Amino acid sequence: MAFNPHIPLQEDDSSLPAAFFKWEIENTDHEPIVYTLCLSAGNPIPTEREQTRTALKSLEI
């Protein structure tokens, strides 16, 4: 489950650059486990540098 905060009529508080996730881990073994959750997300909006790199790649022969 994931959500982004939305507070009606409060655009400043509703536009926080954050998302909240709820994860559930179930151990189906009798032995204790050690675990780590990791999430990595890229910026979906290309930066000027990425746009330049894409343009240069399109010029390569």
Z-matrix of the N, CA and C atoms (Angstrom, degrees):
N
C 1 1.446
C 2 1.530 1 107.73
N 3 1.307 2 117.06 1 136.92
C 4 1.452 3 121.84 2 177.63
C 5 1.525 4 108.63 3 -143.11
N 6 1.311 5 116.42 4 149.07
C 7 1.458 6 119.70 5 177.26
C 8 1.514 7 109.76 6 -154.04
N 9 1.304 8 115.59 7 161.26
C 10 1.441 9 123.43 8 175.98
C 11 1.519 10 106.73 9 -118.13
N 12 1.330 11 118.48 10 137.57
C 13 1.466 12 119.61 11 -176.57
C 14 1.527 13 112.87 12 -61.93
N 15 1.309 14 115.99 13 133.88
C 16 1.467 15 121.72 14 175.44
C 17 1.522 16 107.57 15 -135.73
N 18 1.313 17 115.29 16 117.32
C 19 1.454 18 121.32 17 179.10
C 20 1.525 19 106.77 18 -118.43
N 21 1.320 20 117.86 19 112.49
C 22 1.470 21 120.40 20 -177.66
C 23 1.527 22 112.70 21 -53.06
N 24 1.319 23 115.60 22 135.12
C 25 1.467 24 125.04 23 177.40
C 26 1.532 25 113.93 24 66.10
N 27 1.352 26 117.43 25 14.24
C 28 1.463 27 120.84 26 177.03
C 29 1.531 28 108.22 27 -129.86
N 30 1.331 29 114.65 28 76.86
C 31 1.459 30 119.06 29 -174.38
C 32 1.521 31 113.36 30 -64.60
N 33 1.338 32 118.19 31 -31.80
C 34 1.466 33 119.50 32 179.11
C 35 1.530 34 111.06 33 -65.27
N 36 1.311 35 116.94 34 -43.18
C 37 1.465 36 120.58 35 -179.87
C 38 1.520 37 111.86 36 -77.69
N 39 1.311 38 117.71 37 -23.19
C 40 1.454 39 121.27 38 -178.89
C 41 1.523 40 112.91 39 -86.09
N 42 1.310 41 117.34 40 -11.16
C 43 1.459 42 119.40 41 -176.51
C 44 1.529 43 111.73 42 -107.09
N 45 1.310 44 116.65 43 29.71
C 46 1.458 45 120.44 44 177.83
C 47 1.530 46 109.39 45 -65.60
N 48 1.326 47 117.61 46 137.99
C 49 1.470 48 119.12 47 179.14
C 50 1.528 49 110.30 48 -79.68
N 51 1.314 50 115.93 49 66.37
C 52 1.464 51 120.03 50 -176.38
C 53 1.521 52 110.20 51 -148.15
N 54 1.290 53 114.04 52 155.78
C 55 1.462 54 121.66 53 172.63
C 56 1.518 55 106.33 54 -138.64
N 57 1.287 56 116.78 55 148.89
C 58 1.457 57 121.40 56 -178.33
C 59 1.521 58 108.61 57 -118.31
N 60 1.298 59 116.15 58 136.18
C 61 1.454 60 121.85 59 -177.20
C 62 1.518 61 109.74 60 -122.00
N 63 1.304 62 115.88 61 146.57
C 64 1.460 63 121.38 62 174.29
C 65 1.528 64 106.95 63 -122.21
N 66 1.313 65 116.70 64 119.39
C 67 1.451 66 122.58 65 -178.86
C 68 1.522 67 108.93 66 -115.64
N 69 1.290 68 117.03 67 144.15
C 70 1.465 69 121.82 68 174.68
C 71 1.519 70 108.45 69 -121.69
N 72 1.322 71 115.61 70 129.16
C 73 1.458 72 122.25 71 177.88
C 74 1.524 73 107.34 72 -112.93
N 75 1.326 74 115.80 73 130.05
C 76 1.466 75 119.95 74 179.18
C 77 1.526 76 108.75 75 -119.10
N 78 1.310 77 115.68 76 124.02
C 79 1.458 78 121.44 77 176.64
C 80 1.529 79 107.65 78 -91.25
N 81 1.323 80 116.86 79 111.81
C 82 1.473 81 120.39 80 -179.00
C 83 1.526 82 111.67 81 -92.71
N 84 1.327 83 116.72 82 4.38
C 85 1.460 84 121.52 83 178.42
C 86 1.525 85 108.82 84 -102.07
N 87 1.315 86 116.01 85 167.43
C 88 1.472 87 120.10 86 178.21
C 89 1.525 88 111.49 87 -87.22
N 90 1.329 89 115.87 88 -15.85
C 91 1.460 90 120.56 89 179.66
C 92 1.527 91 109.94 90 -87.80
N 93 1.331 92 116.80 91 143.03
C 94 1.474 93 119.10 92 175.73
C 95 1.530 94 110.31 93 -63.20
N 96 1.313 95 116.04 94 150.86
C 97 1.465 96 120.86 95 177.83
C 98 1.527 97 109.71 96 -123.25
N 99 1.310 98 114.96 97 157.25
C 100 1.458 99 122.38 98 172.25
C 101 1.523 100 105.57 99 -115.48
N 102 1.303 101 118.03 100 132.41
C 103 1.458 102 120.49 101 -177.47
C 104 1.520 103 110.45 102 -141.58
N 105 1.308 104 114.20 103 159.65
C 106 1.454 105 122.76 104 176.73
C 107 1.526 106 108.01 105 -137.11
N 108 1.302 107 116.80 106 135.23
C 109 1.462 108 121.61 107 173.73
C 110 1.523 109 107.68 108 -105.79
N 111 1.302 110 115.38 109 137.19
C 112 1.456 111 120.39 110 -179.45
C 113 1.524 112 108.82 111 -138.79
N 114 1.307 113 117.13 112 138.40
C 115 1.453 114 122.04 113 177.81
C 116 1.515 115 108.05 114 -134.78
N 117 1.299 116 115.35 115 134.68
C 118 1.457 117 121.21 116 176.74
C 119 1.521 118 107.92 117 -131.92
N 120 1.299 119 116.34 118 129.88
C 121 1.458 120 120.41 119 -179.26
C 122 1.521 121 108.80 120 -133.20
N 123 1.315 122 115.07 121 135.59
C 124 1.455 123 119.75 122 177.89
C 125 1.515 124 111.34 123 -86.28
N 126 1.299 125 115.48 124 163.17
C 127 1.457 126 121.43 125 177.66
C 128 1.527 127 108.00 126 -74.72
N 129 1.326 128 119.28 127 119.69
C 130 1.463 129 120.55 128 -178.73
C 131 1.530 130 113.37 129 -72.90
N 132 1.324 131 117.47 130 -13.15
C 133 1.461 132 121.19 131 179.80
C 134 1.521 133 107.86 132 -100.11
N 135 1.332 134 117.62 133 116.06
C 136 1.469 135 119.22 134 -176.95
C 137 1.529 136 111.70 135 -64.84
N 138 1.323 137 114.72 136 140.29
C 139 1.462 138 120.19 137 176.98
C 140 1.526 139 108.74 138 -81.05
N 141 1.312 140 116.67 139 169.52
C 142 1.466 141 120.79 140 178.79
C 143 1.529 142 110.26 141 -60.72
N 144 1.321 143 116.61 142 -38.21
C 145 1.466 144 120.98 143 179.11
C 146 1.532 145 110.67 144 -63.32
N 147 1.313 146 117.63 145 -43.54
C 148 1.464 147 121.17 146 179.34
C 149 1.531 148 110.91 147 -65.99
N 150 1.319 149 117.04 148 -37.57
C 151 1.465 150 120.40 149 178.35
C 152 1.525 151 110.44 150 -64.95
N 153 1.336 152 116.87 151 -39.84
C 154 1.461 153 121.17 152 178.52
C 155 1.524 154 109.72 153 -65.46
N 156 1.330 155 117.68 154 -43.85
C 157 1.451 156 121.78 155 179.86
C 158 1.530 157 110.41 156 -62.20
N 159 1.317 158 117.52 157 -41.68
C 160 1.466 159 121.32 158 177.92
C 161 1.524 160 110.68 159 -63.84
N 162 1.320 161 117.28 160 -41.93
C 163 1.466 162 121.00 161 179.75
C 164 1.520 163 110.38 162 -64.46
N 165 1.337 164 117.40 163 -41.52
C 166 1.462 165 120.46 164 179.94
C 167 1.529 166 110.83 165 -66.66
N 168 1.320 167 117.78 166 -38.44
C 169 1.455 168 120.35 167 177.92
C 170 1.523 169 111.22 168 -62.90
N 171 1.302 170 117.34 169 -35.15
C 172 1.464 171 120.07 170 -179.82
C 173 1.524 172 111.33 171 -69.85
N 174 1.341 173 117.85 172 -20.23
C 175 1.462 174 121.93 173 178.95
C 176 1.524 175 112.36 174 -86.99
N 177 1.343 176 117.33 175 -16.52
C 178 1.469 177 120.76 176 -178.85
C 179 1.519 178 110.66 177 -66.28
N 180 1.310 179 114.39 178 145.19
C 181 1.463 180 119.57 179 179.40
C 182 1.514 181 108.70 180 -109.08
